[in-house]
Amino acid sequence: MSVLTLLPDDAPLLRQVAAPVADPAAPEIARLARDLAETMQAAQGRGIAAPQVGIGLRMIHFAALGGFTTLCNPGYVPLDAVLEGGFEGCLSLPGCRGTVPRWSRIAYWGVTPQGQRVEREADGMHARVVQHEVDHLLGILYPDRMAPGTPLLDAAVLNATVANTTMEAAAPRAAPGRKETA
């Protein structure tokens, strides 16, 4: 297995539609699946797509349901008309986060590197990750899905703000009508 180099967001391959995987059970696809898993883990991501490591194939690897899934030739359809905004990041845009609307519930499918067909329904973060990774196969990056004028945020500042807010919320407070004492 190998940790592969992640392409930056301005790499031309990230703007191209990926080619279908001809034989999901081929040995080179199994090797790529292992490399994607190792690369995602090393980068501490939730998902990765083959184009992000310079391979223009329709293949994704992601964390969900307490485990990991690798799919070749995946697709999805929304199961309702509800879009939910949520923060997303991307291994190809390190240090950035943005609010992205995504379908709240989807049905998705694909074929594993062992040749098994997978069909699942997903909601929440699971659905968000699948949609994000499938977008990579279509040459779409998450900023493309953001509302016009929505800024990209610095992840370090955002994480510090969330941590400070959480610490402030968890700090003990004096009961109403009582003064705090040191």
VMD Tcl script that builds the backbone (N, CA, C; Angstrom):
set m [mol new atoms 546]
animate dup $m
set s [atomselect $m all]
$s set {name element resname resid chain x y z} {
  {N N MET 1 A 0.854 -1.184 0.000}
  {CA C MET 1 A 0.000 0.000 0.000}
  {C C MET 1 A 0.890 1.234 0.000}
  {N N SER 2 A 0.304 2.327 -0.491}
  {CA C SER 2 A 1.055 3.575 -0.588}
  {C C SER 2 A 0.172 4.758 -0.256}
  {N N VAL 3 A 0.787 5.754 0.361}
  {CA C VAL 3 A 0.115 7.038 0.517}
  {C C VAL 3 A 0.403 7.812 -0.759}
  {N N LEU 4 A -0.658 8.152 -1.471}
  {CA C LEU 4 A -0.523 8.840 -2.753}
  {C C LEU 4 A -0.545 10.346 -2.554}
  {N N THR 5 A -0.020 11.073 -3.523}
  {CA C THR 5 A 0.003 12.532 -3.475}
  {C C THR 5 A -1.364 13.080 -3.859}
  {N N LEU 6 A -1.871 13.978 -3.030}
  {CA C LEU 6 A -3.161 14.623 -3.302}
  {C C LEU 6 A -2.959 15.798 -4.248}
  {N N LEU 7 A -3.816 15.887 -5.254}
  {CA C LEU 7 A -3.761 17.016 -6.177}
  {C C LEU 7 A -4.378 18.249 -5.525}
  {N N PRO 8 A -3.824 19.433 -5.796}
  {CA C PRO 8 A -4.441 20.663 -5.299}
  {C C PRO 8 A -5.671 21.015 -6.140}
  {N N ASP 9 A -6.483 21.899 -5.608}
  {CA C ASP 9 A -7.758 22.231 -6.253}
  {C C ASP 9 A -7.618 22.814 -7.654}
  {N N ASP 10 A -6.456 23.338 -8.012}
  {CA C ASP 10 A -6.296 23.907 -9.354}
  {C C ASP 10 A -5.767 22.894 -10.380}
  {N N ALA 11 A -5.644 21.627 -10.005}
  {CA C ALA 11 A -5.184 20.598 -10.941}
  {C C ALA 11 A -6.258 20.357 -12.005}
  {N N PRO 12 A -5.907 20.386 -13.280}
  {CA C PRO 12 A -6.906 20.206 -14.347}
  {C C PRO 12 A -7.705 18.908 -14.239}
  {N N LEU 13 A -7.090 17.817 -13.770}
  {CA C LEU 13 A -7.790 16.539 -13.678}
  {C C LEU 13 A -9.010 16.627 -12.751}
  {N N LEU 14 A -8.953 17.497 -11.747}
  {CA C LEU 14 A -10.086 17.628 -10.823}
  {C C LEU 14 A -11.295 18.297 -11.467}
  {N N ARG 15 A -11.138 18.829 -12.652}
  {CA C ARG 15 A -12.244 19.474 -13.363}
  {C C ARG 15 A -12.747 18.629 -14.528}
  {N N GLN 16 A -12.276 17.384 -14.612}
  {CA C GLN 16 A -12.694 16.498 -15.687}
  {C C GLN 16 A -13.641 15.423 -15.162}
  {N N VAL 17 A -14.491 14.933 -16.047}
  {CA C VAL 17 A -15.365 13.814 -15.700}
  {C C VAL 17 A -14.520 12.547 -15.740}
  {N N ALA 18 A -14.585 11.763 -14.671}
  {CA C ALA 18 A -13.799 10.537 -14.564}
  {C C ALA 18 A -14.384 9.434 -15.445}
  {N N ALA 19 A -13.518 8.563 -15.910}
  {CA C ALA 19 A -13.922 7.433 -16.757}
  {C C ALA 19 A -14.442 6.284 -15.889}
  {N N PRO 20 A -15.396 5.512 -16.412}
  {CA C PRO 20 A -15.885 4.348 -15.660}
  {C C PRO 20 A -14.764 3.329 -15.424}
  {N N VAL 21 A -14.869 2.612 -14.321}
  {CA C VAL 21 A -13.959 1.510 -14.032}
  {C C VAL 21 A -14.466 0.317 -14.845}
  {N N ALA 22 A -13.663 -0.170 -15.783}
  {CA C ALA 22 A -14.095 -1.258 -16.673}
  {C C ALA 22 A -14.288 -2.570 -15.921}
  {N N ASP 23 A -13.363 -2.889 -15.012}
  {CA C ASP 23 A -13.442 -4.155 -14.278}
  {C C ASP 23 A -13.179 -3.875 -12.801}
  {N N PRO 24 A -14.241 -3.646 -12.019}
  {CA C PRO 24 A -14.048 -3.350 -10.601}
  {C C PRO 24 A -13.280 -4.413 -9.829}
  {N N ALA 25 A -13.270 -5.661 -10.301}
  {CA C ALA 25 A -12.587 -6.745 -9.594}
  {C C ALA 25 A -11.146 -6.952 -10.072}
  {N N ALA 26 A -10.640 -6.085 -10.918}
  {CA C ALA 26 A -9.270 -6.217 -11.417}
  {C C ALA 26 A -8.260 -5.981 -10.288}
  {N N PRO 27 A -7.120 -6.673 -10.311}
  {CA C PRO 27 A -6.116 -6.512 -9.246}
  {C C PRO 27 A -5.630 -5.074 -9.070}
  {N N GLU 28 A -5.497 -4.329 -10.158}
  {CA C GLU 28 A -5.029 -2.942 -10.022}
  {C C GLU 28 A -6.074 -2.062 -9.332}
  {N N ILE 29 A -7.349 -2.425 -9.439}
  {CA C ILE 29 A -8.403 -1.679 -8.745}
  {C C ILE 29 A -8.363 -1.999 -7.247}
  {N N ALA 30 A -8.110 -3.240 -6.896}
  {CA C ALA 30 A -7.954 -3.614 -5.486}
  {C C ALA 30 A -6.768 -2.872 -4.871}
  {N N ARG 31 A -5.667 -2.768 -5.618}
  {CA C ARG 31 A -4.488 -2.039 -5.135}
  {C C ARG 31 A -4.821 -0.556 -4.968}
  {N N LEU 32 A -5.533 0.015 -5.938}
  {CA C LEU 32 A -5.929 1.420 -5.838}
  {C C LEU 32 A -6.846 1.624 -4.638}
  {N N ALA 33 A -7.740 0.691 -4.377}
  {CA C ALA 33 A -8.635 0.794 -3.212}
  {C C ALA 33 A -7.820 0.867 -1.925}
  {N N ARG 34 A -6.808 0.027 -1.797}
  {CA C ARG 34 A -5.951 0.049 -0.604}
  {C C ARG 34 A -5.186 1.371 -0.505}
  {N N ASP 35 A -4.690 1.858 -1.640}
  {CA C ASP 35 A -3.951 3.119 -1.642}
  {C C ASP 35 A -4.858 4.300 -1.284}
  {N N LEU 36 A -6.090 4.299 -1.796}
  {CA C LEU 36 A -7.038 5.362 -1.438}
  {C C LEU 36 A -7.318 5.335 0.062}
  {N N ALA 37 A -7.513 4.149 0.612}
  {CA C ALA 37 A -7.787 4.022 2.042}
  {C C ALA 37 A -6.617 4.555 2.862}
  {N N GLU 38 A -5.414 4.167 2.488}
  {CA C GLU 38 A -4.236 4.610 3.238}
  {C C GLU 38 A -4.031 6.122 3.100}
  {N N THR 39 A -4.252 6.648 1.907}
  {CA C THR 39 A -4.091 8.085 1.675}
  {C C THR 39 A -5.122 8.881 2.477}
  {N N MET 40 A -6.372 8.422 2.474}
  {CA C MET 40 A -7.419 9.104 3.243}
  {C C MET 40 A -7.088 9.083 4.725}
  {N N GLN 41 A -6.650 7.948 5.221}
  {CA C GLN 41 A -6.319 7.834 6.635}
  {C C GLN 41 A -5.154 8.752 6.992}
  {N N ALA 42 A -4.119 8.779 6.171}
  {CA C ALA 42 A -2.959 9.625 6.434}
  {C C ALA 42 A -3.338 11.105 6.449}
  {N N ALA 43 A -4.293 11.472 5.600}
  {CA C ALA 43 A -4.730 12.873 5.502}
  {C C ALA 43 A -5.842 13.198 6.496}
  {N N GLN 44 A -6.294 12.201 7.240}
  {CA C GLN 44 A -7.364 12.353 8.228}
  {C C GLN 44 A -8.652 12.877 7.594}
  {N N GLY 45 A -9.002 12.292 6.450}
  {CA C GLY 45 A -10.222 12.686 5.760}
  {C C GLY 45 A -11.363 11.729 6.026}
  {N N ARG 46 A -12.548 12.096 5.529}
  {CA C ARG 46 A -13.740 11.248 5.622}
  {C C ARG 46 A -14.038 10.557 4.304}
  {N N GLY 47 A -13.430 11.061 3.242}
  {CA C GLY 47 A -13.658 10.487 1.926}
  {C C GLY 47 A -12.578 10.934 0.964}
  {N N ILE 48 A -12.456 10.171 -0.120}
  {CA C ILE 48 A -11.465 10.488 -1.146}
  {C C ILE 48 A -11.957 9.890 -2.463}
  {N N ALA 49 A -11.625 10.544 -3.550}
  {CA C ALA 49 A -11.976 10.060 -4.884}
  {C C ALA 49 A -10.695 9.883 -5.688}
  {N N ALA 50 A -10.702 8.908 -6.572}
  {CA C ALA 50 A -9.506 8.606 -7.375}
  {C C ALA 50 A -8.942 9.838 -8.096}
  {N N PRO 51 A -9.761 10.728 -8.667}
  {CA C PRO 51 A -9.179 11.904 -9.318}
  {C C PRO 51 A -8.331 12.771 -8.378}
  {N N GLN 52 A -8.608 12.738 -7.086}
  {CA C GLN 52 A -7.835 13.542 -6.143}
  {C C GLN 52 A -6.388 13.076 -6.022}
  {N N VAL 53 A -6.111 11.851 -6.459}
  {CA C VAL 53 A -4.737 11.342 -6.434}
  {C C VAL 53 A -4.206 11.149 -7.858}
  {N N GLY 54 A -4.831 11.838 -8.808}
  {CA C GLY 54 A -4.337 11.844 -10.180}
  {C C GLY 54 A -4.782 10.682 -11.041}
  {N N ILE 55 A -5.820 9.963 -10.610}
  {CA C ILE 55 A -6.311 8.815 -11.375}
  {C C ILE 55 A -7.742 9.108 -11.807}
  {N N GLY 56 A -7.951 9.277 -13.088}
  {CA C GLY 56 A -9.241 9.704 -13.638}
  {C C GLY 56 A -10.262 8.586 -13.770}
  {N N LEU 57 A -10.463 7.829 -12.715}
  {CA C LEU 57 A -11.450 6.744 -12.714}
  {C C LEU 57 A -12.566 7.028 -11.715}
  {N N ARG 58 A -13.743 6.458 -11.993}
  {CA C ARG 58 A -14.921 6.629 -11.138}
  {C C ARG 58 A -14.818 5.675 -9.939}
  {N N MET 59 A -14.054 6.108 -8.933}
  {CA C MET 59 A -13.840 5.292 -7.746}
  {C C MET 59 A -13.722 6.197 -6.529}
  {N N ILE 60 A -14.424 5.822 -5.441}
  {CA C ILE 60 A -14.397 6.595 -4.201}
  {C C ILE 60 A -14.174 5.662 -3.014}
  {N N HIS 61 A -13.688 6.234 -1.930}
  {CA C HIS 61 A -13.521 5.522 -0.665}
  {C C HIS 61 A -13.973 6.481 0.421}
  {N N PHE 62 A -14.787 6.006 1.380}
  {CA C PHE 62 A -15.293 6.907 2.408}
  {C C PHE 62 A -15.609 6.161 3.698}
  {N N ALA 63 A -15.691 6.940 4.773}
  {CA C ALA 63 A -16.046 6.417 6.091}
  {C C ALA 63 A -17.527 6.660 6.328}
  {N N ALA 64 A -18.243 5.617 6.745}
  {CA C ALA 64 A -19.661 5.725 7.095}
  {C C ALA 64 A -20.095 4.433 7.769}
  {N N LEU 65 A -21.134 4.522 8.544}
  {CA C LEU 65 A -21.716 3.349 9.186}
  {C C LEU 65 A -20.713 2.613 10.071}
  {N N GLY 66 A -19.780 3.353 10.659}
  {CA C GLY 66 A -18.798 2.748 11.542}
  {C C GLY 66 A -17.720 1.967 10.824}
  {N N GLY 67 A -17.627 2.102 9.517}
  {CA C GLY 67 A -16.612 1.386 8.738}
  {C C GLY 67 A -16.247 2.173 7.505}
  {N N PHE 68 A -15.702 1.481 6.536}
  {CA C PHE 68 A -15.251 2.118 5.307}
  {C C PHE 68 A -15.858 1.406 4.105}
  {N N THR 69 A -16.092 2.180 3.058}
  {CA C THR 69 A -16.664 1.639 1.829}
  {C C THR 69 A -15.848 2.153 0.654}
  {N N THR 70 A -15.554 1.260 -0.277}
  {CA C THR 70 A -14.939 1.641 -1.546}
  {C C THR 70 A -15.904 1.242 -2.645}
  {N N LEU 71 A -16.206 2.189 -3.535}
  {CA C LEU 71 A -17.140 1.921 -4.624}
  {C C LEU 71 A -16.562 2.354 -5.962}
  {N N CYS 72 A -16.788 1.509 -6.947}
  {CA C CYS 72 A -16.482 1.838 -8.337}
  {C C CYS 72 A -17.792 2.202 -9.023}
  {N N ASN 73 A -17.720 3.156 -9.924}
  {CA C ASN 73 A -18.865 3.587 -10.726}
  {C C ASN 73 A -20.085 3.933 -9.869}
  {N N PRO 74 A -19.899 4.731 -8.798}
  {CA C PRO 74 A -21.029 5.059 -7.926}
  {C C PRO 74 A -21.947 6.111 -8.538}
  {N N GLY 75 A -23.149 6.148 -8.024}
  {CA C GLY 75 A -24.122 7.167 -8.375}
  {C C GLY 75 A -25.104 7.319 -7.232}
  {N N TYR 76 A -25.929 8.343 -7.310}
  {CA C TYR 76 A -26.945 8.548 -6.273}
  {C C TYR 76 A -28.125 9.318 -6.835}
  {N N VAL 77 A -29.246 9.231 -6.124}
  {CA C VAL 77 A -30.433 10.052 -6.409}
  {C C VAL 77 A -30.968 10.560 -5.083}
  {N N PRO 78 A -31.500 11.792 -5.068}
  {CA C PRO 78 A -32.112 12.286 -3.832}
  {C C PRO 78 A -33.411 11.536 -3.551}
  {N N LEU 79 A -33.711 11.365 -2.253}
  {CA C LEU 79 A -34.946 10.693 -1.854}
  {C C LEU 79 A -36.016 11.665 -1.385}
  {N N ASP 80 A -35.661 12.930 -1.278}
  {CA C ASP 80 A -36.644 13.968 -0.968}
  {C C ASP 80 A -36.129 15.280 -1.538}
  {N N ALA 81 A -36.901 16.325 -1.369}
  {CA C ALA 81 A -36.523 17.618 -1.945}
  {C C ALA 81 A -35.842 18.535 -0.935}
  {N N VAL 82 A -35.415 17.993 0.192}
  {CA C VAL 82 A -34.835 18.803 1.258}
  {C C VAL 82 A -33.330 18.952 1.061}
  {N N LEU 83 A -32.888 20.193 1.000}
  {CA C LEU 83 A -31.464 20.503 0.972}
  {C C LEU 83 A -31.072 21.036 2.340}
  {N N GLU 84 A -29.948 20.551 2.861}
  {CA C GLU 84 A -29.447 21.030 4.152}
  {C C GLU 84 A -28.051 21.603 3.948}
  {N N GLY 85 A -27.811 22.762 4.561}
  {CA C GLY 85 A -26.482 23.342 4.527}
  {C C GLY 85 A -25.621 22.717 5.610}
  {N N GLY 86 A -24.354 22.549 5.326}
  {CA C GLY 86 A -23.421 22.021 6.311}
  {C C GLY 86 A -22.000 22.331 5.894}
  {N N PHE 87 A -21.114 22.398 6.885}
  {CA C PHE 87 A -19.713 22.678 6.594}
  {C C PHE 87 A -19.069 21.479 5.918}
  {N N GLU 88 A -18.254 21.766 4.913}
  {CA C GLU 88 A -17.475 20.745 4.247}
  {C C GLU 88 A -16.049 21.231 4.080}
  {N N GLY 89 A -15.163 20.287 4.020}
  {CA C GLY 89 A -13.778 20.525 3.685}
  {C C GLY 89 A -13.413 19.556 2.579}
  {N N CYS 90 A -12.179 19.613 2.139}
  {CA C CYS 90 A -11.751 18.731 1.045}
  {C C CYS 90 A -10.247 18.535 1.144}
  {N N LEU 91 A -9.805 17.315 0.926}
  {CA C LEU 91 A -8.378 17.028 0.965}
  {C C LEU 91 A -7.618 17.791 -0.112}
  {N N SER 92 A -8.292 18.213 -1.173}
  {CA C SER 92 A -7.649 18.984 -2.238}
  {C C SER 92 A -7.709 20.491 -1.991}
  {N N LEU 93 A -8.393 20.917 -0.945}
  {CA C LEU 93 A -8.432 22.321 -0.530}
  {C C LEU 93 A -8.096 22.372 0.958}
  {N N PRO 94 A -6.895 21.985 1.336}
  {CA C PRO 94 A -6.570 21.902 2.760}
  {C C PRO 94 A -6.686 23.248 3.462}
  {N N GLY 95 A -7.182 23.181 4.681}
  {CA C GLY 95 A -7.273 24.385 5.502}
  {C C GLY 95 A -8.497 25.231 5.257}
  {N N CYS 96 A -9.388 24.822 4.371}
  {CA C CYS 96 A -10.588 25.607 4.057}
  {C C CYS 96 A -11.846 24.834 4.423}
  {N N ARG 97 A -12.904 25.577 4.717}
  {CA C ARG 97 A -14.225 24.999 4.948}
  {C C ARG 97 A -15.247 25.942 4.316}
  {N N GLY 98 A -16.376 25.357 3.950}
  {CA C GLY 98 A -17.443 26.173 3.390}
  {C C GLY 98 A -18.784 25.531 3.655}
  {N N THR 99 A -19.830 26.349 3.633}
  {CA C THR 99 A -21.184 25.851 3.837}
  {C C THR 99 A -21.759 25.452 2.483}
  {N N VAL 100 A -22.148 24.181 2.392}
  {CA C VAL 100 A -22.590 23.611 1.125}
  {C C VAL 100 A -23.977 22.992 1.294}
  {N N PRO 101 A -24.932 23.354 0.419}
  {CA C PRO 101 A -26.235 22.671 0.469}
  {C C PRO 101 A -26.138 21.299 -0.191}
  {N N ARG 102 A -26.678 20.298 0.470}
  {CA C ARG 102 A -26.694 18.932 -0.070}
  {C C ARG 102 A -28.064 18.313 0.195}
  {N N TRP 103 A -28.419 17.304 -0.608}
  {CA C TRP 103 A -29.650 16.573 -0.363}
  {C C TRP 103 A -29.564 15.920 1.011}
  {N N SER 104 A -30.637 15.974 1.773}
  {CA C SER 104 A -30.600 15.407 3.122}
  {C C SER 104 A -30.683 13.886 3.123}
  {N N ARG 105 A -31.354 13.313 2.127}
  {CA C ARG 105 A -31.493 11.849 2.035}
  {C C ARG 105 A -31.256 11.422 0.597}
  {N N ILE 106 A -30.449 10.372 0.449}
  {CA C ILE 106 A -30.156 9.872 -0.893}
  {C C ILE 106 A -30.207 8.340 -0.911}
  {N N ALA 107 A -30.342 7.806 -2.098}
  {CA C ALA 107 A -30.082 6.390 -2.354}
  {C C ALA 107 A -28.836 6.381 -3.235}
  {N N TYR 108 A -27.876 5.512 -2.891}
  {CA C TYR 108 A -26.667 5.447 -3.714}
  {C C TYR 108 A -26.309 4.000 -4.012}
  {N N TRP 109 A -25.435 3.830 -4.994}
  {CA C TRP 109 A -25.060 2.498 -5.446}
  {C C TRP 109 A -23.657 2.535 -6.020}
  {N N GLY 110 A -23.108 1.348 -6.205}
  {CA C GLY 110 A -21.805 1.177 -6.825}
  {C C GLY 110 A -21.396 -0.276 -6.704}
  {N N VAL 111 A -20.189 -0.572 -7.150}
  {CA C VAL 111 A -19.658 -1.931 -7.108}
  {C C VAL 111 A -18.352 -1.897 -6.323}
  {N N THR 112 A -18.183 -2.827 -5.388}
  {CA C THR 112 A -16.958 -2.903 -4.602}
  {C C THR 112 A -15.827 -3.503 -5.439}
  {N N PRO 113 A -14.586 -3.335 -4.983}
  {CA C PRO 113 A -13.472 -3.985 -5.680}
  {C C PRO 113 A -13.524 -5.518 -5.615}
  {N N GLN 114 A -14.426 -6.062 -4.825}
  {CA C GLN 114 A -14.641 -7.512 -4.800}
  {C C GLN 114 A -15.743 -7.922 -5.781}
  {N N GLY 115 A -16.300 -6.953 -6.498}
  {CA C GLY 115 A -17.315 -7.239 -7.497}
  {C C GLY 115 A -18.734 -7.299 -6.965}
  {N N GLN 116 A -18.953 -6.905 -5.718}
  {CA C GLN 116 A -20.295 -6.933 -5.125}
  {C C GLN 116 A -21.017 -5.609 -5.358}
  {N N ARG 117 A -22.254 -5.703 -5.772}
  {CA C ARG 117 A -23.080 -4.504 -5.949}
  {C C ARG 117 A -23.554 -4.034 -4.583}
  {N N VAL 118 A -23.483 -2.726 -4.343}
  {CA C VAL 118 A -23.935 -2.099 -3.103}
  {C C VAL 118 A -25.054 -1.131 -3.441}
  {N N GLU 119 A -26.139 -1.214 -2.700}
  {CA C GLU 119 A -27.241 -0.247 -2.810}
  {C C GLU 119 A -27.646 0.107 -1.387}
  {N N ARG 120 A -27.599 1.406 -1.062}
  {CA C ARG 120 A -27.921 1.863 0.291}
  {C C ARG 120 A -28.690 3.167 0.243}
  {N N GLU 121 A -29.349 3.443 1.348}
  {CA C GLU 121 A -29.925 4.756 1.592}
  {C C GLU 121 A -29.075 5.419 2.663}
  {N N ALA 122 A -28.985 6.748 2.593}
  {CA C ALA 122 A -28.164 7.478 3.552}
  {C C ALA 122 A -28.794 8.826 3.846}
  {N N ASP 123 A -28.503 9.325 5.043}
  {CA C ASP 123 A -28.890 10.682 5.410}
  {C C ASP 123 A -27.757 11.303 6.219}
  {N N GLY 124 A -27.916 12.565 6.592}
  {CA C GLY 124 A -26.915 13.234 7.412}
  {C C GLY 124 A -25.540 13.268 6.774}
  {N N MET 125 A -24.517 13.113 7.625}
  {CA C MET 125 A -23.127 13.186 7.168}
  {C C MET 125 A -22.811 12.088 6.157}
  {N N HIS 126 A -23.393 10.924 6.337}
  {CA C HIS 126 A -23.189 9.813 5.393}
  {C C HIS 126 A -23.592 10.257 3.979}
  {N N ALA 127 A -24.780 10.835 3.843}
  {CA C ALA 127 A -25.247 11.302 2.534}
  {C C ALA 127 A -24.363 12.428 2.007}
  {N N ARG 128 A -23.938 13.321 2.880}
  {CA C ARG 128 A -23.094 14.454 2.473}
  {C C ARG 128 A -21.764 13.965 1.904}
  {N N VAL 129 A -21.139 13.005 2.581}
  {CA C VAL 129 A -19.840 12.498 2.123}
  {C C VAL 129 A -19.971 11.821 0.757}
  {N N VAL 130 A -20.984 11.012 0.578}
  {CA C VAL 130 A -21.173 10.329 -0.710}
  {C C VAL 130 A -21.368 11.360 -1.822}
  {N N GLN 131 A -22.217 12.362 -1.594}
  {CA C GLN 131 A -22.453 13.379 -2.620}
  {C C GLN 131 A -21.167 14.139 -2.947}
  {N N HIS 132 A -20.402 14.489 -1.916}
  {CA C HIS 132 A -19.149 15.217 -2.106}
  {C C HIS 132 A -18.181 14.403 -2.973}
  {N N GLU 133 A -18.035 13.111 -2.650}
  {CA C GLU 133 A -17.088 12.281 -3.395}
  {C C GLU 133 A -17.562 12.012 -4.820}
  {N N VAL 134 A -18.839 11.785 -5.023}
  {CA C VAL 134 A -19.354 11.590 -6.382}
  {C C VAL 134 A -19.159 12.869 -7.201}
  {N N ASP 135 A -19.299 14.028 -6.573}
  {CA C ASP 135 A -19.026 15.284 -7.284}
  {C C ASP 135 A -17.617 15.298 -7.868}
  {N N HIS 136 A -16.643 14.783 -7.123}
  {CA C HIS 136 A -15.267 14.736 -7.644}
  {C C HIS 136 A -15.203 13.962 -8.959}
  {N N LEU 137 A -16.040 12.952 -9.097}
  {CA C LEU 137 A -16.028 12.142 -10.318}
  {C C LEU 137 A -16.648 12.885 -11.496}
  {N N LEU 138 A -17.361 13.961 -11.187}
  {CA C LEU 138 A -18.007 14.780 -12.215}
  {C C LEU 138 A -17.236 16.071 -12.489}
  {N N GLY 139 A -16.074 16.229 -11.854}
  {CA C GLY 139 A -15.276 17.438 -12.035}
  {C C GLY 139 A -15.792 18.623 -11.241}
  {N N ILE 140 A -16.518 18.358 -10.156}
  {CA C ILE 140 A -17.120 19.416 -9.336}
  {C C ILE 140 A -16.436 19.437 -7.971}
  {N N LEU 141 A -16.019 20.627 -7.520}
  {CA C LEU 141 A -15.469 20.808 -6.181}
  {C C LEU 141 A -16.507 21.512 -5.317}
  {N N TYR 142 A -16.451 21.288 -4.009}
  {CA C TYR 142 A -17.511 21.811 -3.149}
  {C C TYR 142 A -17.734 23.313 -3.244}
  {N N PRO 143 A -16.709 24.168 -3.481}
  {CA C PRO 143 A -17.015 25.599 -3.630}
  {C C PRO 143 A -17.979 25.881 -4.793}
  {N N ASP 144 A -17.999 24.998 -5.810}
  {CA C ASP 144 A -18.925 25.147 -6.941}
  {C C ASP 144 A -20.375 25.019 -6.487}
  {N N ARG 145 A -20.612 24.314 -5.395}
  {CA C ARG 145 A -21.968 24.086 -4.873}
  {C C ARG 145 A -22.413 25.151 -3.872}
  {N N MET 146 A -21.481 25.997 -3.451}
  {CA C MET 146 A -21.806 27.018 -2.451}
  {C C MET 146 A -22.606 28.149 -3.098}
  {N N ALA 147 A -23.452 28.783 -2.300}
  {CA C ALA 147 A -24.227 29.924 -2.782}
  {C C ALA 147 A -23.271 31.042 -3.192}
  {N N PRO 148 A -23.596 31.792 -4.265}
  {CA C PRO 148 A -22.738 32.896 -4.686}
  {C C PRO 148 A -22.479 33.861 -3.527}
  {N N GLY 149 A -21.235 34.274 -3.399}
  {CA C GLY 149 A -20.865 35.215 -2.354}
  {C C GLY 149 A -20.572 34.574 -1.006}
  {N N THR 150 A -20.777 33.256 -0.878}
  {CA C THR 150 A -20.470 32.580 0.379}
  {C C THR 150 A -18.961 32.416 0.469}
  {N N PRO 151 A -18.353 32.892 1.548}
  {CA C PRO 151 A -16.892 32.817 1.626}
  {C C PRO 151 A -16.399 31.433 2.045}
  {N N LEU 152 A -15.187 31.117 1.619}
  {CA C LEU 152 A -14.476 29.970 2.170}
  {C C LEU 152 A -13.880 30.429 3.496}
  {N N LEU 153 A -13.932 29.581 4.477}
  {CA C LEU 153 A -13.446 29.935 5.804}
  {C C LEU 153 A -12.146 29.213 6.103}
  {N N ASP 154 A -11.313 29.839 6.916}
  {CA C ASP 154 A -10.070 29.223 7.364}
  {C C ASP 154 A -10.425 28.183 8.416}
  {N N ALA 155 A -10.092 26.934 8.154}
  {CA C ALA 155 A -10.471 25.832 9.048}
  {C C ALA 155 A -9.890 26.004 10.438}
  {N N ALA 156 A -8.668 26.507 10.561}
  {CA C ALA 156 A -8.049 26.673 11.877}
  {C C ALA 156 A -8.815 27.696 12.706}
  {N N VAL 157 A -9.223 28.804 12.077}
  {CA C VAL 157 A -9.993 29.828 12.784}
  {C C VAL 157 A -11.365 29.272 13.160}
  {N N LEU 158 A -11.996 28.563 12.230}
  {CA C LEU 158 A -13.304 27.971 12.484}
  {C C LEU 158 A -13.225 26.960 13.627}
  {N N ASN 159 A -12.216 26.086 13.598}
  {CA C ASN 159 A -12.070 25.087 14.666}
  {C C ASN 159 A -11.806 25.745 16.008}
  {N N ALA 160 A -10.991 26.804 16.048}
  {CA C ALA 160 A -10.718 27.513 17.293}
  {C C ALA 160 A -11.982 28.165 17.827}
  {N N THR 161 A -12.786 28.736 16.929}
  {CA C THR 161 A -14.044 29.370 17.338}
  {C C THR 161 A -14.991 28.341 17.937}
  {N N VAL 162 A -15.105 27.188 17.281}
  {CA C VAL 162 A -15.975 26.127 17.793}
  {C C VAL 162 A -15.468 25.631 19.141}
  {N N ALA 163 A -14.151 25.440 19.263}
  {CA C ALA 163 A -13.575 24.973 20.533}
  {C C ALA 163 A -13.818 25.986 21.638}
  {N N ASN 164 A -13.629 27.277 21.357}
  {CA C ASN 164 A -13.864 28.309 22.371}
  {C C ASN 164 A -15.326 28.364 22.762}
  {N N THR 165 A -16.218 28.254 21.795}
  {CA C THR 165 A -17.648 28.274 22.071}
  {C C THR 165 A -18.030 27.077 22.938}
  {N N THR 166 A -17.470 25.913 22.611}
  {CA C THR 166 A -17.762 24.708 23.382}
  {C C THR 166 A -17.233 24.841 24.799}
  {N N MET 167 A -16.015 25.386 24.957}
  {CA C MET 167 A -15.443 25.550 26.292}
  {C C MET 167 A -16.247 26.553 27.101}
  {N N GLU 168 A -16.678 27.647 26.459}
  {CA C GLU 168 A -17.482 28.636 27.166}
  {C C GLU 168 A -18.814 28.049 27.591}
  {N N ALA 169 A -19.412 27.238 26.725}
  {CA C ALA 169 A -20.703 26.628 27.055}
  {C C ALA 169 A -20.553 25.624 28.196}
  {N N ALA 170 A -19.388 24.983 28.289}
  {CA C ALA 170 A -19.175 23.973 29.323}
  {C C ALA 170 A -18.689 24.563 30.636}
  {N N ALA 171 A -18.256 25.832 30.618}
  {CA C ALA 171 A -17.736 26.452 31.844}
  {C C ALA 171 A -18.847 26.601 32.873}
  {N N PRO 172 A -18.522 26.352 34.142}
  {CA C PRO 172 A -19.544 26.502 35.183}
  {C C PRO 172 A -19.973 27.961 35.301}
  {N N ARG 173 A -21.186 28.160 35.578}
  {CA C ARG 173 A -21.740 29.507 35.723}
  {C C ARG 173 A -22.380 29.622 37.098}
  {N N ALA 174 A -22.378 30.832 37.613}
  {CA C ALA 174 A -23.032 31.088 38.906}
  {C C ALA 174 A -24.538 30.963 38.717}
  {N N ALA 175 A -25.188 30.480 39.726}
  {CA C ALA 175 A -26.640 30.377 39.679}
  {C C ALA 175 A -27.235 31.781 39.611}
  {N N PRO 176 A -28.418 31.926 38.977}
  {CA C PRO 176 A -29.034 33.252 38.907}
  {C C PRO 176 A -29.182 33.855 40.304}
  {N N GLY 177 A -28.830 35.121 40.401}
  {CA C GLY 177 A -28.977 35.820 41.673}
  {C C GLY 177 A -27.814 35.593 42.630}
  {N N ARG 178 A -26.832 34.825 42.230}
  {CA C ARG 178 A -25.676 34.573 43.083}
  {C C ARG 178 A -24.431 35.103 42.400}
  {N N LYS 179 A -23.509 35.586 43.176}
  {CA C LYS 179 A -22.256 36.097 42.635}
  {C C LYS 179 A -21.247 34.965 42.567}
  {N N GLU 180 A -20.422 35.014 41.518}
  {CA C GLU 180 A -19.357 34.030 41.415}
  {C C GLU 180 A -18.267 34.379 42.417}
  {N N THR 181 A -17.647 33.374 42.982}
  {CA C THR 181 A -16.536 33.602 43.902}
  {C C THR 181 A -15.341 32.840 43.381}
  {N N ALA 182 A -14.167 33.359 43.716}
  {CA C ALA 182 A -12.940 32.718 43.230}
  {C C ALA 182 A -12.502 31.610 44.146}
}
mol reanalyze $m
mol bondsrecalc $m
mol representation Tube
mol addrep $m
